[in-house]
Amino acid sequence: MIIVLLGPPGAGKGTQADKLSDRLGIPKIATGDVLRAALKQGTKRGLEAKAYMDRGDLVPDSVILGILQDVMTSPAAKQGAILDGAVRTVPQAQGLGIMLAEIGKKVDKILLFDVDDNELVKRLGTRTVCEGCQTPYMGRDAGSICEKCGGKLVRRKDDEPEAIRNRLEVYRRQTAPVVDWYGDHKMKVLKIDADGAVDEVTSRALDALGAESGMQDAGSGDQDGESGRRKGGGK
């Protein structure tokens, strides 16, 4: 199963990608992570991306998609993947579909994590990120130590209130057409209420995916999931 995650900055896509990866047993593939890995490893496409970056240019979608294709054809992604940050614009959605078709795969599910703008401004206003691994933290002071890599936490300039609202406006302009594009191509976007405790949001996402009943076999479901399985014909 290949799942595409959509949502505004601050909606918790990265956190939910990790949670869903653990529950579904498929890897999380974040665009930023695979780009940094390709640069570090000096792969052919990583070097191509570096050439753009060294010139101060944005890395084009074609190069990013090539890096994603390399990862998607690896043994780790044989059973699928959760794609975080792969699609923000219609051309990226189109390119991803073409790239996956070339390797005999397709997007199976699209999750849109939705949060009120005021809540997002509140969340991002208290966010710090590790300057090393880019892991985000909520409610941690700048200068604290990252639990994942030991790097220093910093506050990004674009996490100031006015900058946040501008980022959200850009997101709305870019992503509304993406949702419409998937709809036009008979691919339903599953809207998830992402306001709440992390585990609650994960549960909503799993329910939307129809995965709760499948989780029973792994011993990690709940009574509602078991009930749903029985209604679906399991005895």
Secondary structure, 3 states (H helix, E strand, C coil): CEEEEECCCCCCHHHHHHHHHHHHCCCEEEHHHHHHHHHHHCCHHHHHHHHHHHCCCCCCHHHHHHHHHHHHCCHHHCCCEEEECCCCCHHHHHHHHHHHHHCCCCCCEEEEEECCHHHHHHHHHCEEEECCCCCEEECCCCCCECCCCCCEEECCHHHCHHHHHHHHHHHHHHHHHHHHHHHHCCCCEEEEECCCCHHHHHHHHHHHHCCHHHHHCCCCCCHHHHHHHHHCCCC
